Amino acid sequence: MDFFKGKKILVIGGTGSLGRVIIRKLIKFNPEVIRVFSRDEAKQYEMQWELSNYSNIRFLLGDVRDYKRLLRAMEDIDIVFNTAALKHVPACEYNPFEAVKTNVLGTQNVIEAALNCEVEKVIYTSTDKAISPTNTMGATKLLAERLISAADYYKGNKKTVFTAVRFGNVIGSRGSVIPLFERQIREKKEVTITNGEMTRFMMTISQAVDLTLEAAKRAQGGEIFVLKMPVIKLNDLVEVVIEEFSKKYKYTANEVSRRIIGLRPGEKLYEELMTEEEAKYALELDNMFIIPPLFTKKCYNYEGVKPFKNTVYSSQNQKPLNKEEIKNLLKQEEII
């Protein structure tokens, strides 16, 4: 993609699961520089060794909560990817204001720094849990989305374009359910299940990165990009994981027990990718939806789009993948 060639790029939260893959993909497009901004010293050290052959990568320690540090990191930058977040539902539920400080105040810090540094584009990564949120994490991500859309509205004559991408669950990312299941099978021969009927939108990390980079290219200001994602039922995922990991650790599937623990605080049985109100205005491409900001009359021209015809997009009313399809998806990502 020539769009990124010669650009100066800042990846906030660049040592996280998504940030790392974004950086590895961006390197192939010959940007002038990639600045990796995160507060995780150990992971920065690891990445420095992994990427030691590249002379156009800089590592900056800092926290998205620190506006002055962000301002220095963003000097002379063209494109900003903000992947920094507190994203685990129980942790945010029990530490709500910490989630506010990172997900909400941190996002506003990014917005203000980008405007002051006259950045070209800011791409914010959100979650389906921002739709009709029942937990603190989802509520903070919803507010962050609104901050991003509003920033594009009130920026005045500033050139910065703000946009967001909305993900489902990213398969195999740090803290996701599959690594947890593998550890439980290896150590205890047991899998804990919240509710087997739960359904989730699932995407591979490479799909998440492709969506983020395409959003950066297409963004015109204030919109939200949503990837079309398959739905997985928890019971089916558990069966596949038990079959595959029990073989890996020399068990039979019958030796691995299941324990129902119920939904965690703030957790939903189903997820949605857009609200009913958003669905009225959503535009559709072959691989994604584009939701224009609801409070502006700005005219958006995207090549190849058509109006979205449905009124809701929920994991409850989508056909889930079957076990064989789940297995193929996990093999594609080299998780099994």
Secondary structure, 3 states (H helix, E strand, C coil): CHHHCCCEEEEECCCCHHHHHHHHHHHCCCCCEEEEEECCHHHHHHHHHHCCCCCCEEEEECCCCCHHHHHHHCCCCCEEEECCCCCCHHHHHHCHHHHHHHHHHHHHHHHHHHHHHCCCEEEEEEEHHHCCCCCHHHHHHHHHHHHHHHHHHHCCCCCCEEEEEEECEECCCCCCHHHHHHHHHHHHCEEEECCCCCEEEEECHHHHHHHHHHHHHHCCCCCEEEECCCEEEHHHHHHHHHHHHHHHCCCCHHHCEEEECCCCCCCCCCCEEECHHHHHHCEECCCEEEECCCCCCCCCCCCCCEECCCCCEECCCCCECCHHHHHHHHHHCCCC
